[in-house]
Amino acid sequence: MKNRELARLINGQNTSDGAGVKLKRIINPQDKLPFDPFILFDEFGSDEPMDYIKGFPEHPHRGFETVTYMLEGAMLHRDHLGNEGHLRKGDVQWMTAAHGILHSEMPEQEDGLLHGFQLWLNLPAKEKMKPPHYKDIAAYNIPVVDLGGGSYLKLIAGQYHDGTGVISGAVQGIATQPIFMDVHFHGAQHLRIPSSSQHTALVYVYKGEITVGTEDDVIQAGQLGQLVNGDNLFFETKELAASFLVLAALPLNEPVVQAGPFVMNTVEEIEQAFRDYRDGTLTLQQPVNDNNQ
């Protein structure tokens, strides 16, 4: 089995979104990078309330999924029907906007550290107009795999083979077959993860640094690496601790047209989404809230 190689290295860019929330944009849909089916990826993190307190007031989505993962702090999700989801440390929300949803994401704290990630994952054309759905996953429902020596991984989506059997992540049944792992290395450690050669594979380091592949290519905190040409993902640290996200998913190989909060396949579908939003028909299908908290 061949270890994938580092093909591209991207430095996250500081920006703001919502009502002025400061964040680091790692995958920008405007850059048209070949990360199919990943559309956007942000890291938000600050202990200064003015950097996040105004949050993300009500806004629409159509045509894709958002994955919100909280490392620290608390966030309140509320949709246009008044359904609520309270995300706290270690929690995840997997929201399939599909046909359309109006929601807000607002901090549930006035001070302290707020730190987390949001990922946009594209939907296949046949699923873009299905009823919206979201699931809140409490931290205690996310499998944790002991890697030894104080190292571990949290398995948010996908599967992990630990040598004795297969461990399934908290999220299953997604068309793009995503893998989403949060890995923590405590000192010198290595990890090999089998990965289909068909999947787009990315790694984002948010603490310390790691080496990848067989060439000891280094990825530092705040950098995203794309890994290609192989069926293994290999990560290693020499001495210092590191934390990183492993992201992989099956490409859709479909046209992508993104405009603001909508991700569709054609310009005409984007224009229809804006019309539906203006006319109030974007949210005719009611969201299903599968809240496990």
DRENMAR-118938 format. One record per residue (C-alpha): residue number from 1; x, y, z. Coordinates in steps of 0.1 Angstrom, whole numbers. Layout:
REM residues N
PT,k,east,north,up
PT,NUM,X,Y,Z .
...
//
This chain:
REM residues 293
PT,k,east,north,up
PT,1,0,0,0 .
PT,2,13,34,-10 .
PT,3,13,65,13 .
PT,4,-2,96,-3 .
PT,5,20,125,-11 .
PT,6,16,162,-3 .
PT,7,5,179,-35 .
PT,8,-6,213,-23 .
PT,9,-1,234,9 .
PT,10,-24,263,17 .
PT,11,-21,289,44 .
PT,12,-53,300,60 .
PT,13,-62,337,55 .
PT,14,-76,359,82 .
PT,15,-109,374,74 .
PT,16,-144,380,89 .
PT,17,-179,367,82 .
PT,18,-214,369,96 .
PT,19,-217,400,118 .
PT,20,-180,406,119 .
PT,21,-168,373,134 .
PT,22,-131,370,129 .
PT,23,-119,337,115 .
PT,24,-93,320,94 .
PT,25,-106,309,59 .
PT,26,-88,278,48 .
PT,27,-108,268,18 .
PT,28,-123,297,-1 .
PT,29,-150,289,-27 .
PT,30,-138,319,-47 .
PT,31,-104,303,-53 .
PT,32,-119,274,-73 .
PT,33,-95,249,-58 .
PT,34,-99,212,-68 .
PT,35,-111,199,-34 .
PT,36,-144,184,-47 .
PT,37,-167,179,-27 .
PT,38,-153,203,-1 .
PT,39,-165,239,-8 .
PT,40,-155,260,22 .
PT,41,-136,255,54 .
PT,42,-132,280,83 .
PT,43,-115,280,117 .
PT,44,-128,305,142 .
PT,45,-111,311,175 .
PT,46,-106,340,199 .
PT,47,-108,348,236 .
PT,48,-118,384,227 .
PT,49,-156,387,229 .
PT,50,-157,415,203 .
PT,51,-142,390,177 .
PT,52,-172,367,179 .
PT,53,-200,381,201 .
PT,54,-223,393,172 .
PT,55,-222,358,157 .
PT,56,-239,347,125 .
PT,57,-275,362,124 .
PT,58,-302,345,104 .
PT,59,-291,336,69 .
PT,60,-302,311,42 .
PT,61,-285,280,27 .
PT,62,-294,256,-1 .
PT,63,-277,228,-19 .
PT,64,-250,216,5 .
PT,65,-242,204,40 .
PT,66,-225,224,69 .
PT,67,-205,207,96 .
PT,68,-198,227,127 .
PT,69,-174,213,152 .
PT,70,-168,231,186 .
PT,71,-135,228,204 .
PT,72,-142,254,230 .
PT,73,-171,276,240 .
PT,74,-208,274,232 .
PT,75,-229,282,201 .
PT,76,-267,283,198 .
PT,77,-282,272,165 .
PT,78,-318,283,157 .
PT,79,-337,277,125 .
PT,80,-367,295,109 .
PT,81,-392,273,128 .
PT,82,-376,280,162 .
PT,83,-359,246,166 .
PT,84,-327,250,187 .
PT,85,-294,232,190 .
PT,86,-269,240,218 .
PT,87,-234,232,207 .
PT,88,-208,230,235 .
PT,89,-172,218,238 .
PT,90,-166,188,216 .
PT,91,-201,188,200 .
PT,92,-208,186,163 .
PT,93,-238,197,142 .
PT,94,-242,181,108 .
PT,95,-267,201,88 .
PT,96,-280,191,54 .
PT,97,-295,224,40 .
PT,98,-307,207,8 .
PT,99,-339,225,-4 .
PT,100,-334,254,20 .
PT,101,-331,265,55 .
PT,102,-329,298,74 .
PT,103,-308,296,105 .
PT,104,-286,316,129 .
PT,105,-255,306,148 .
PT,106,-249,328,178 .
PT,107,-224,325,207 .
PT,108,-239,315,240 .
PT,109,-212,332,260 .
PT,110,-201,368,267 .
PT,111,-165,361,274 .
PT,112,-139,333,273 .
PT,113,-125,313,244 .
PT,114,-146,304,214 .
PT,115,-129,279,191 .
PT,116,-142,257,164 .
PT,117,-145,248,127 .
PT,118,-171,249,99 .
PT,119,-170,229,68 .
PT,120,-192,231,37 .
PT,121,-196,197,20 .
PT,122,-213,196,-14 .
PT,123,-244,175,-21 .
PT,124,-250,155,-53 .
PT,125,-275,171,-78 .
PT,126,-301,145,-70 .
PT,127,-301,154,-33 .
PT,128,-299,192,-35 .
PT,129,-337,197,-33 .
PT,130,-346,171,-8 .
PT,131,-360,181,26 .
PT,132,-334,198,49 .
PT,133,-322,178,79 .
PT,134,-298,184,108 .
PT,135,-283,164,136 .
PT,136,-267,176,168 .
PT,137,-241,152,182 .
PT,138,-230,155,218 .
PT,139,-193,150,225 .
PT,140,-200,118,245 .
PT,141,-216,102,214 .
PT,142,-184,106,193 .
PT,143,-162,75,194 .
PT,144,-127,81,208 .
PT,145,-99,58,197 .
PT,146,-69,53,220 .
PT,147,-37,55,199 .
PT,148,-14,49,229 .
PT,149,10,71,247 .
PT,150,-17,97,255 .
PT,151,-26,101,218 .
PT,152,-61,96,205 .
PT,153,-85,104,177 .
PT,154,-121,114,177 .
PT,155,-141,98,149 .
PT,156,-168,122,138 .
PT,157,-175,105,104 .
PT,158,-162,75,85 .
PT,159,-146,44,98 .
PT,160,-114,35,115 .
PT,161,-97,0,115 .
PT,162,-79,-4,149 .
PT,163,-64,-39,141 .
PT,164,-92,-58,159 .
PT,165,-122,-45,141 .
PT,166,-139,-15,124 .
PT,167,-151,14,145 .
PT,168,-178,36,129 .
PT,169,-180,73,134 .
PT,170,-209,93,148 .
PT,171,-221,102,113 .
PT,172,-229,76,86 .
PT,173,-250,73,54 .
PT,174,-237,104,36 .
PT,175,-235,102,-2 .
PT,176,-200,115,-4 .
PT,177,-187,89,22 .
PT,178,-169,115,43 .
PT,179,-141,109,68 .
PT,180,-138,135,95 .
PT,181,-113,128,123 .
PT,182,-98,150,150 .
PT,183,-64,136,159 .
PT,184,-43,145,189 .
PT,185,-6,133,191 .
PT,186,11,135,225 .
PT,187,47,137,216 .
PT,188,64,113,191 .
PT,189,37,93,173 .
PT,190,26,81,139 .
PT,191,-7,71,123 .
PT,192,-16,53,91 .
PT,193,-52,54,78 .
PT,194,-63,34,48 .
PT,195,-80,57,23 .
PT,196,-97,50,-10 .
PT,197,-76,63,-39 .
PT,198,-108,78,-53 .
PT,199,-113,101,-23 .
PT,200,-102,137,-20 .
PT,201,-80,138,11 .
PT,202,-70,168,32 .
PT,203,-53,174,65 .
PT,204,-55,207,85 .
PT,205,-31,212,114 .
PT,206,-43,235,142 .
PT,207,-17,229,168 .
PT,208,20,221,164 .
PT,209,33,205,132 .
PT,210,33,170,115 .
PT,211,50,153,87 .
PT,212,31,135,60 .
PT,213,37,109,33 .
PT,214,71,93,27 .
PT,215,91,125,21 .
PT,216,87,140,55 .
PT,217,68,170,41 .
PT,218,60,193,70 .
PT,219,26,209,77 .
PT,220,24,235,104 .
PT,221,-4,250,124 .
PT,222,-27,271,102 .
PT,223,-19,251,71 .
PT,224,-40,227,50 .
PT,225,-24,200,29 .
PT,226,-39,180,0 .
PT,227,-27,144,-2 .
PT,228,-28,125,-35 .
PT,229,-17,93,-53 .
PT,230,-20,65,-28 .
PT,231,-43,44,-6 .
PT,232,-28,53,28 .
PT,233,-27,85,48 .
PT,234,4,86,69 .
PT,235,10,112,97 .
PT,236,39,115,121 .
PT,237,53,138,148 .
PT,238,89,136,160 .
PT,239,87,151,195 .
PT,240,62,178,201 .
PT,241,24,174,205 .
PT,242,2,182,175 .
PT,243,-35,183,168 .
PT,244,-50,181,133 .
PT,245,-82,173,113 .
PT,246,-83,146,87 .
PT,247,-109,152,60 .
PT,248,-117,129,30 .
PT,249,-147,124,8 .
PT,250,-157,110,-26 .
PT,251,-157,137,-54 .
PT,252,-190,143,-71 .
PT,253,-175,153,-104 .
PT,254,-205,176,-111 .
PT,255,-206,212,-121 .
PT,256,-204,236,-92 .
PT,257,-219,271,-91 .
PT,258,-216,289,-58 .
PT,259,-230,323,-49 .
PT,260,-231,335,-13 .
PT,261,-251,309,7 .
PT,262,-261,287,-22 .
PT,263,-242,259,-39 .
PT,264,-259,245,-70 .
PT,265,-250,230,-104 .
PT,266,-261,258,-128 .
PT,267,-264,295,-129 .
PT,268,-302,291,-135 .
PT,269,-305,271,-102 .
PT,270,-286,298,-83 .
PT,271,-309,325,-97 .
PT,272,-339,304,-87 .
PT,273,-325,300,-52 .
PT,274,-323,338,-48 .
PT,275,-359,342,-62 .
PT,276,-371,315,-38 .
PT,277,-354,333,-9 .
PT,278,-370,366,-19 .
PT,279,-404,350,-24 .
PT,280,-403,331,9 .
PT,281,-405,297,-8 .
PT,282,-369,286,0 .
PT,283,-381,270,32 .
PT,284,-414,254,21 .
PT,285,-400,220,32 .
PT,286,-397,218,69 .
PT,287,-364,207,84 .
PT,288,-361,175,104 .
PT,289,-342,181,137 .
PT,290,-326,148,149 .
PT,291,-312,162,182 .
PT,292,-293,137,203 .
PT,293,-283,160,230 .
//
